[in-house]
Amino acid sequence: MAELVQRYLDQIRAEHAGVTDGALADYIPELAAVDPNGFGLSLSSADGFIYESGDSAVEFTIQSISKPLTYALALDQIGAEAVDAKIGVEPSGEAFNEISVDHTTKIPKNPMINAGAIAAVSLIPASSPDERFAVIREFYSGFAGRQLELDHDVYTSEKATGSRNRAIGYMLQSFGVLDGDPDEVLDVYYRQCSLRVTSTDLAKMGATFARGGVNPQTGRRVTGASVVKRALSVMVTCGMYDAAGDWVSAVGLPAKSGVGGGIVAVLPGQLGIGTYSPLLDEKGNSVRGVRLCRSLSEQLGLHFLTVSRDSRATLRATYKAGEGIRVYETHGDLLFSGAEQVVRRVDRERNDFDVAILDVSGVDDIDDAARALLSGMSAALRAEGKEGYLVDPDGIVIRNEPGLEAVRYRAVDDAVAAATTWRDSGLRSTH
Ligand code: DON
């Protein structure tokens, strides 16, 4: 039944597959050589379950999605006070490659624009550029849960054409923000931007952020919760550059884009999302990725200012109510990620029952995404020769849908009686 969520994601991705607006980044020549049609979507739940749709295995370079990671590493290694002395946290409203510092403080306005990101690289303690890059790569790999590799062609291409970033590097040196040799710092910056990822890596990185710094698949704590809180904060305010305000209003998820075509988005405590489509808008954000994230947020109810409720502690109890009959009792507010957990749990245990009874009588509130997932459960179970009933006295899941009234009961006892009759009368064999 995890296919209920899968179908949902496939459908949302397909809605945007026809969009061909935007252009490949060509200021780094090697980026103009990629297939413009690539389109991947991956989603990781907070417990590390992965959904993938489309080109989720295609590798591309991480580019600016590296920025919140290196910023987090700097915070992790030298602390917020030392980082704040060199990089601000104010949205700049400027393009990502603006040659600028804050007028008053003379430090980069935030770590998401190139100036702040290059400054962040210089703050990672190391005795050589190679060691600094190794520490950075190790940190990113911890977020992704696998060893990330360098794309040499993209690295050399960006290095050969990076005069704008060189201008930024030397400007930062002149303001005393960079201590070392700007070219050495830039070399590490180009290398970090050229690490290869997939949309699934981004979803896993997002889930590691969502879990406060613990990679849910490997179980490894990569960094601390206070570091994550700060990194997510600047992703909210500055992650999408001069489109940040529009993004927060419409999508409402901390996020970061890269000119390689990726976007990572995070729903704290619940989800990590990774998208890939390399055609970019004039601000350097993936056109399809932005639209996809907007639809995901709208359709799954993910805006972080809407989802202020805990939707994870959803299953209160599960118990056996007779031979082959299992009851799943839910409570609290049922939102997408809570419903996803319920569906997956029922799916995982489907060999242990003939009839699953989902009791939603203790649910306070439910959104459309959760309703759609749960109302599909009976049909999905029936397709496997089983039955799925809902104890839904107030009709919060099933509201006059033709065909679904038959599986709706007012009380657990009624549903158990119906399940027993179905089981004993051999109806099972007729499905
Ligand atoms: O410094 C650059 O220009 C690139 N390595 C990264 C820029 C980038 O990804 C901007 N984001 N959308």
Boltz pocket constraint, residues with backbone or C-beta under 6 A from the ligand:
constraints:
  - pocket:
      binder: B
      contacts: [[A, 62], [A, 63], [A, 64], [A, 65], [A, 96], [A, 97], [A, 114], [A, 158], [A, 165], [A, 189], [A, 190], [A, 193], [A, 257], [A, 258], [A, 259], [A, 260], [A, 283], [A, 284], [A, 285]]
      max_distance: 6.0
